[in-house]
Amino acid sequence: MSNYGSHKKNILILSGFRIFPSNTGGHVHTGGIARSLARMGYRVTVYSLAGRKGDYDLRTVIRRGYTVDQIEENLVEETNLGLRYGLSQTIGRRLDRPRVWQYSLLRRGVIPNRLRQALQAADIILSDMPWCPRVPGVWSAKPWFLISHNLEHVLLEQSTESYRRYSAWMQDVERNAPSEYRDIFPCAQVDRDFFRANDPGGKLRLPMIRCGVDPKAYLVPKDTRERIRASLGIATHEKLVVFSGSNFGPNVEALTTLKGFSDRNADQLGQLGIKILVLGSVVATPFRAGPLIATGRVPEVAPYFAAADLGLNPVTRGSGANVKLFEYLATRLPVVSTGFGVRGTDLEPDTDYLRYEGDGLLDVLKFFVSRRDGAQWREFAEAVWTRHQRSCDIQLIVESAVGQRSEFTDSRT
């Protein structure tokens, strides 16, 4: 165990939504940070302000109003199921509004009593994204950091008309972030540059916490590949290309393009022996259309990655970095991606991944099938992981980042 947490400091991660189990890229990023800190010896509590739809069992809400889950040693997640936050979240989603209501409640100190207790007990506090600002009170003077997944105002600009209305407001929030927090942990260089430009005094170190993943989370039993492929109807000779994504604008748009590609090239994909698997909530309900297979949301993504031969990232817009890319690498899948899709990484085309743009995907898939066999591509992917592990393994990334801040290593807070 690292000596970072030798003094058993209490770290509180304040999140707007439940993190575990991790079903989206945002969950994976925050969850990976939490697990890494816990494994370094800190006592970590993730306090989630609202649960998921299935969490709101009436008996639990009435009796306690919260749940507490022991995730692993030194790591607990407490989820607030109070009606104020739960109903606000539901109404906001139905009205297609971002979490401005959440920011407003926290900023005014309107918080559950259990959160007050957690803030009081914490030595260090991490806000998970700018939607969770510093809460006024005696705890506001504690070391308080921001985990930035991406530039939220950029995502709002690229979202629905309703969301775009709040882009300028969020840009002001993020411009003011350098003066609000002890430091910020950005996940990509473009985000880091933005915060540095708004820190004229240069007080921030801005240590990067990229969207790395825990490679141990993608270990599966030996028979998993054959079992999942059989359940999907994938023949032994066929190559399975996986695209994993949540119901998020850039993913949805990429899927629309991918559907068109699959329809136009169904015969050629069949000749190449290629099937495309769309994994996750980017698809509401499962379907099959020619070479395209969509699962919808699944309990675990790791078994499906084990069944795949190639990881695909077709996104062409967004902010921050794509967690799916790091998941592919951790699973030792060779990657095919747009140039935009590998933003926030050090991957180089040809050396580390297969790049395509526009209508070039079919040619890249032909190259993939003809260039190497399965064992050779697995060796290629293993070599990529070895070269880039320090920027892809979340444990190593977090240790490096917090090691740059004395608040995490000093016995005093």
C-alpha positions as CSV (number, residue, x, y, z in Angstrom):
1,M,0.0,0.0,0.0
2,S,1.2,3.5,-0.8
3,N,2.1,5.8,2.1
4,Y,0.0,8.6,0.7
5,G,-2.9,7.7,3.0
6,S,-0.8,6.6,5.9
7,H,-2.5,9.1,8.1
8,K,-6.0,7.8,7.1
9,K,-7.4,11.1,6.0
10,N,-11.1,11.2,5.2
11,I,-11.8,12.2,1.7
12,L,-15.3,13.1,0.6
13,I,-16.3,13.1,-3.1
14,L,-19.5,15.1,-3.6
15,S,-21.4,13.8,-6.6
16,G,-24.7,14.9,-8.2
17,F,-25.7,11.3,-9.0
18,R,-25.0,7.7,-7.9
19,I,-21.6,6.4,-9.0
20,F,-21.7,2.7,-8.3
21,P,-22.3,0.4,-10.1
22,S,-20.5,2.3,-12.9
23,N,-22.6,2.3,-16.1
24,T,-21.4,5.4,-17.9
25,G,-18.1,7.0,-18.7
26,G,-18.7,9.6,-16.0
27,H,-19.3,6.9,-13.5
28,V,-16.2,5.0,-14.5
29,H,-14.0,8.1,-14.2
30,T,-15.3,9.1,-10.7
31,G,-15.5,5.6,-9.5
32,G,-11.9,4.9,-10.7
33,I,-10.7,8.0,-8.8
34,A,-12.6,6.9,-5.6
35,R,-11.2,3.3,-5.8
36,S,-7.7,4.5,-6.4
37,L,-7.7,6.8,-3.4
38,A,-9.2,4.1,-1.2
39,R,-6.5,1.6,-2.3
40,M,-3.9,4.3,-1.4
41,G,-5.1,4.1,2.2
42,Y,-7.5,7.0,2.4
43,R,-11.0,6.6,3.9
44,V,-13.2,7.6,1.0
45,T,-16.9,8.5,1.1
46,V,-18.8,9.2,-2.2
47,Y,-21.8,11.2,-1.2
48,S,-24.3,11.1,-4.1
49,L,-27.1,13.7,-4.0
50,A,-29.6,11.6,-5.9
51,G,-30.2,8.0,-6.8
52,R,-31.3,6.2,-9.9
53,K,-34.9,5.4,-10.8
54,G,-34.8,1.9,-9.2
55,D,-33.3,3.3,-5.9
56,Y,-36.5,5.0,-4.9
57,D,-38.2,2.2,-3.0
58,L,-40.9,3.8,-1.0
59,R,-40.1,1.9,2.2
60,T,-36.4,2.9,2.0
61,V,-37.3,6.6,1.3
62,I,-39.7,6.7,4.3
63,R,-37.6,4.8,6.8
64,R,-34.2,6.3,6.2
65,G,-34.1,8.5,3.1
66,Y,-30.7,7.2,2.1
67,T,-28.7,4.1,1.4
68,V,-25.1,3.2,2.3
69,D,-23.1,0.8,0.2
70,Q,-19.7,-0.6,1.1
71,I,-18.0,-0.7,-2.3
72,E,-14.6,-2.1,-1.1
73,E,-12.2,-1.6,1.8
74,N,-12.0,2.1,2.7
75,L,-14.7,3.1,0.2
76,V,-18.3,3.8,0.9
77,E,-21.0,5.4,-1.2
78,E,-23.9,7.1,0.5
79,T,-26.9,7.9,-1.8
80,N,-29.4,10.6,-0.7
81,L,-32.9,9.5,-1.5
82,G,-34.6,12.6,-0.1
83,L,-37.6,13.7,-2.1
84,R,-36.3,17.3,-2.6
85,Y,-33.3,16.2,-4.7
86,G,-35.1,13.2,-6.2
87,L,-38.1,15.1,-7.4
88,S,-35.9,18.0,-8.6
89,Q,-33.8,15.6,-10.7
90,T,-36.9,13.9,-12.2
91,I,-38.6,17.2,-13.0
92,G,-35.4,18.6,-14.5
93,R,-35.0,15.6,-16.8
94,R,-38.6,15.8,-18.0
95,L,-38.2,19.5,-18.7
96,D,-34.9,18.8,-20.5
97,R,-33.0,21.1,-18.1
98,P,-29.4,20.7,-16.9
99,R,-28.6,20.4,-13.2
100,V,-28.8,24.2,-12.5
101,W,-31.2,23.4,-9.7
102,Q,-28.6,21.2,-8.0
103,Y,-25.9,23.9,-8.3
104,S,-28.4,26.5,-6.8
105,L,-29.3,24.3,-3.8
106,L,-25.7,23.5,-3.0
107,R,-24.6,27.1,-3.4
108,R,-27.3,28.2,-1.0
109,G,-26.4,25.5,1.5
110,V,-29.7,23.7,1.1
111,I,-28.3,20.2,1.8
112,P,-29.3,17.0,3.6
113,N,-28.2,16.7,7.3
114,R,-26.3,13.5,6.3
115,L,-24.2,15.6,3.9
116,R,-23.6,18.2,6.6
117,Q,-22.2,15.4,8.8
118,A,-20.0,14.1,5.9
119,L,-18.6,17.6,5.2
120,Q,-17.9,18.0,8.9
121,A,-16.0,14.7,9.1
122,A,-14.0,15.2,5.9
123,D,-10.3,16.3,5.8
124,I,-10.4,16.8,2.0
125,I,-13.4,17.4,-0.3
126,L,-13.6,16.8,-4.0
127,S,-16.4,18.2,-6.1
128,D,-17.3,15.9,-8.9
129,M,-17.8,18.3,-11.8
130,P,-18.7,22.0,-11.5
131,W,-22.4,21.2,-10.9
132,C,-21.4,20.5,-7.3
133,P,-19.9,23.8,-6.1
134,R,-18.4,24.5,-2.7
135,V,-21.1,24.4,0.0
136,P,-21.1,27.5,2.4
137,G,-20.3,26.6,6.0
138,V,-17.4,26.0,8.3
139,W,-16.2,23.2,5.9
140,S,-15.8,25.6,3.0
141,A,-12.3,26.5,4.3
142,K,-11.1,22.9,4.1
143,P,-9.0,21.8,1.2
144,W,-11.6,21.6,-1.6
145,F,-10.8,20.4,-5.1
146,L,-12.7,20.1,-8.4
147,I,-12.7,17.0,-10.5
148,S,-13.3,18.2,-14.1
149,H,-14.5,15.5,-16.5
150,N,-14.5,18.0,-19.4
151,L,-15.5,21.5,-20.1
152,E,-19.2,21.4,-19.3
153,H,-20.0,24.7,-21.1
154,V,-18.7,23.1,-24.3
155,L,-21.0,20.1,-23.9
156,L,-23.9,22.4,-23.3
157,E,-23.2,24.3,-26.4
158,Q,-23.4,21.1,-28.4
159,S,-26.5,19.8,-26.7
160,T,-30.3,20.5,-27.1
161,E,-31.6,24.1,-27.5
162,S,-32.8,23.9,-23.9
163,Y,-29.4,23.0,-22.6
164,R,-27.6,25.5,-24.8
165,R,-29.4,28.4,-23.0
166,Y,-27.2,27.6,-20.0
167,S,-23.9,27.4,-21.8
168,A,-22.8,31.0,-21.1
169,W,-23.8,30.6,-17.4
170,M,-21.7,27.5,-17.1
171,Q,-18.8,29.1,-18.8
172,D,-18.8,31.8,-16.1
173,V,-18.9,29.1,-13.5
174,E,-15.9,27.3,-15.0
175,R,-14.1,30.6,-15.5
176,N,-14.5,31.3,-11.8
177,A,-13.5,27.8,-10.7
178,P,-9.7,28.6,-10.3
179,S,-10.6,31.1,-7.6
180,E,-13.1,28.8,-5.9
181,Y,-11.0,25.7,-5.4
182,R,-7.6,24.8,-3.9
183,D,-6.9,23.1,-7.2
184,I,-8.6,21.4,-10.2
185,F,-8.0,18.0,-11.6
186,P,-8.7,18.3,-15.4
187,C,-8.8,15.2,-17.6
188,A,-7.6,16.6,-20.9
189,Q,-5.1,19.2,-22.0
190,V,-7.7,21.5,-23.6
191,D,-9.5,21.7,-20.2
192,R,-6.2,22.3,-18.4
193,D,-5.4,25.2,-20.8
194,F,-8.9,26.7,-20.2
195,F,-8.5,26.7,-16.4
196,R,-4.9,28.0,-16.7
197,A,-6.0,30.9,-18.8
198,N,-8.5,31.8,-16.1
199,D,-5.9,31.6,-13.3
200,P,-3.9,34.7,-14.0
201,G,-2.1,34.5,-10.6
202,G,-0.9,31.0,-11.4
203,K,-1.9,29.6,-8.1
204,L,-3.1,26.2,-9.5
205,R,-0.9,23.2,-10.4
206,L,-3.8,21.6,-12.4
207,P,-2.5,18.0,-12.1
208,M,-4.1,15.9,-14.7
209,I,-6.4,12.9,-13.9
210,R,-7.0,11.5,-17.4
211,C,-10.0,9.2,-18.0
212,G,-8.0,6.1,-17.2
213,V,-9.5,2.9,-15.9
214,D,-8.7,0.1,-13.5
215,P,-7.4,-2.8,-15.7
216,K,-8.4,-5.3,-13.0
217,A,-12.0,-4.4,-13.5
218,Y,-11.9,-5.9,-17.0
219,L,-10.6,-9.3,-16.0
220,V,-13.2,-12.0,-16.8
221,P,-13.4,-15.9,-16.5
222,K,-11.6,-17.8,-19.3
223,D,-14.8,-19.0,-20.9
224,T,-16.4,-15.6,-21.2
225,R,-15.4,-14.9,-24.7
226,E,-16.9,-18.0,-26.1
227,R,-20.0,-17.7,-24.0
228,I,-20.8,-14.1,-25.0
229,R,-20.1,-14.7,-28.6
230,A,-22.4,-17.7,-28.6
231,S,-25.2,-15.7,-27.0
232,L,-24.8,-13.0,-29.7
233,G,-24.6,-15.6,-32.5
234,I,-21.1,-14.7,-33.5
235,A,-19.3,-17.5,-35.5
236,T,-15.8,-18.5,-34.7
237,H,-14.4,-17.0,-37.9
238,E,-16.2,-13.7,-37.6
239,K,-14.6,-10.5,-36.2
240,L,-16.6,-8.5,-33.7
241,V,-16.2,-4.8,-33.6
242,V,-17.6,-3.1,-30.4
243,F,-18.8,0.5,-30.0
244,S,-19.6,1.2,-26.4
245,G,-21.5,4.4,-25.4
246,S,-24.1,6.0,-23.2
247,N,-27.1,7.9,-24.2
248,F,-25.1,11.1,-24.8
249,G,-25.4,13.4,-27.8
250,P,-22.0,12.7,-29.5
251,N,-22.5,9.0,-29.1
252,V,-26.1,9.1,-30.4
253,E,-24.9,11.0,-33.5
254,A,-22.1,8.6,-34.0
255,L,-24.5,5.7,-33.9
256,T,-26.7,7.3,-36.5
257,T,-23.7,7.5,-38.8
258,L,-22.7,3.9,-37.9
259,K,-26.2,2.7,-38.8
260,G,-26.0,4.3,-42.2
261,F,-22.5,2.8,-42.7
262,S,-23.8,-0.7,-41.8
263,D,-26.8,-0.4,-44.1
264,R,-24.7,0.7,-47.1
265,N,-22.0,-1.8,-46.6
266,A,-23.9,-4.8,-45.3
267,D,-22.8,-7.1,-48.1
268,Q,-19.1,-6.1,-47.9
269,L,-19.1,-6.4,-44.1
270,G,-20.6,-9.9,-44.5
271,Q,-17.8,-10.9,-47.0
272,L,-15.2,-9.6,-44.5
273,G,-16.9,-11.6,-41.7
274,I,-17.5,-8.5,-39.6
275,K,-20.3,-7.9,-37.1
276,I,-20.6,-4.6,-35.2
277,L,-21.8,-4.6,-31.6
278,V,-23.3,-1.5,-30.1
279,L,-23.1,-1.7,-26.4
280,G,-24.8,0.4,-23.7
281,S,-27.6,2.9,-23.2
282,V,-26.8,4.7,-26.5
283,V,-29.5,2.3,-27.7
284,A,-32.8,2.3,-25.7
285,T,-33.9,-1.2,-26.7
286,P,-31.9,-4.1,-28.2
287,F,-32.2,-4.7,-32.0
288,R,-30.5,-6.4,-34.9
289,A,-30.1,-4.9,-38.4
290,G,-27.9,-6.8,-40.8
291,P,-24.3,-6.9,-39.4
292,L,-25.3,-4.5,-36.6
293,I,-26.2,-5.9,-33.1
294,A,-27.4,-3.6,-30.3
295,T,-27.7,-4.8,-26.7
296,G,-29.0,-1.7,-25.0
297,R,-27.8,-1.2,-21.4
298,V,-26.0,-4.2,-19.9
299,P,-25.1,-5.0,-16.3
300,E,-21.3,-5.3,-17.1
301,V,-19.4,-4.2,-20.2
302,A,-16.2,-6.3,-19.5
303,P,-17.6,-9.6,-20.8
304,Y,-18.6,-8.0,-24.1
305,F,-15.2,-6.4,-24.5
306,A,-13.7,-9.9,-24.0
307,A,-15.9,-11.2,-26.8
308,A,-14.8,-8.5,-29.2
309,D,-11.8,-8.3,-31.6
310,L,-11.7,-4.5,-32.2
311,G,-12.8,-1.4,-30.3
312,L,-14.4,1.4,-32.3
313,N,-14.7,5.0,-31.3
314,P,-16.6,6.9,-34.1
315,V,-17.3,10.1,-32.2
316,T,-16.5,13.4,-33.9
317,R,-17.5,16.0,-31.3
318,G,-17.7,16.4,-27.5
319,S,-15.4,17.6,-24.7
320,G,-12.8,16.0,-22.5
321,A,-11.8,12.5,-23.4
322,N,-13.8,9.3,-24.1
323,V,-13.6,6.7,-21.3
324,K,-14.5,4.0,-23.8
325,L,-11.1,4.4,-25.4
326,F,-9.3,3.6,-22.1
327,E,-11.6,0.6,-21.6
328,Y,-10.6,-0.8,-25.0
329,L,-6.9,-0.4,-24.2
330,A,-7.3,-2.0,-20.7
331,T,-9.1,-4.9,-22.3
332,R,-6.2,-5.2,-24.8
333,L,-8.4,-4.5,-27.8
334,P,-6.8,-2.9,-30.9
335,V,-8.5,0.4,-31.5
336,V,-10.0,2.1,-34.6
337,S,-11.0,5.7,-34.1
338,T,-11.5,9.0,-35.6
339,G,-8.7,11.5,-34.9
340,F,-11.1,13.4,-32.6
341,G,-11.9,10.2,-30.7
342,V,-8.4,9.9,-29.3
343,R,-8.3,13.4,-27.9
344,G,-6.9,13.5,-24.3
345,T,-4.5,10.6,-25.1
346,D,-1.0,10.3,-26.4
347,L,-2.0,7.7,-29.0
348,E,-0.4,8.0,-32.4
349,P,-2.1,6.7,-35.6
350,D,-0.7,3.5,-37.1
351,T,1.7,3.0,-34.2
352,D,-1.0,2.8,-31.5
353,Y,-4.4,2.8,-33.3
354,L,-6.0,2.7,-36.7
355,R,-7.3,6.1,-37.8
356,Y,-10.2,6.8,-40.1
357,E,-12.2,9.9,-41.0
358,G,-15.5,10.3,-42.9
359,D,-16.2,7.4,-45.3
360,G,-12.9,5.7,-44.5
361,L,-14.1,3.1,-42.0
362,L,-14.6,0.3,-44.5
363,D,-11.0,0.6,-45.8
364,V,-9.7,0.4,-42.3
365,L,-11.8,-2.7,-41.5
366,K,-10.4,-4.3,-44.6
367,F,-6.9,-3.5,-43.5
368,F,-7.7,-4.9,-40.0
369,V,-8.9,-8.2,-41.4
370,S,-6.1,-8.7,-43.9
371,R,-3.1,-7.3,-42.1
372,R,-2.8,-9.5,-39.0
373,D,-4.5,-12.5,-37.5
374,G,-6.2,-12.4,-34.1
375,A,-3.1,-13.4,-32.1
376,Q,-1.0,-10.8,-33.8
377,W,-3.6,-8.0,-33.2
378,R,-3.7,-9.1,-29.5
379,E,0.1,-8.7,-29.3
380,F,-0.2,-5.3,-31.0
381,A,-2.8,-4.2,-28.3
382,E,-0.7,-5.6,-25.5
383,A,2.3,-3.5,-26.7
384,V,0.1,-0.4,-26.9
385,W,-1.0,-0.9,-23.3
386,T,2.5,-1.4,-22.2
387,R,3.7,1.9,-23.8
388,H,0.8,3.9,-22.4
389,Q,0.0,2.3,-19.1
390,R,1.1,5.3,-17.0
391,S,-1.4,7.5,-18.8
392,C,-4.2,4.9,-18.9
393,D,-4.1,3.0,-15.5
394,I,-6.2,5.2,-13.2
395,Q,-4.3,4.0,-10.1
396,L,-1.0,5.3,-11.5
397,I,-2.7,8.5,-12.7
398,V,-4.3,9.3,-9.4
399,E,-1.1,8.6,-7.4
400,S,0.8,11.0,-9.7
401,A,-1.8,13.7,-9.5
402,V,-2.4,13.8,-5.7
403,G,1.3,13.5,-5.1
404,Q,1.6,17.0,-6.5
405,R,-0.6,18.4,-3.7
406,S,0.8,18.5,-0.1
407,E,-2.8,18.3,1.3
408,F,-2.9,14.6,0.4
409,T,0.5,13.7,1.8
410,D,1.0,16.1,4.8
411,S,-0.4,14.9,8.1
412,R,-1.9,18.4,8.5
413,T,-4.9,19.5,6.4
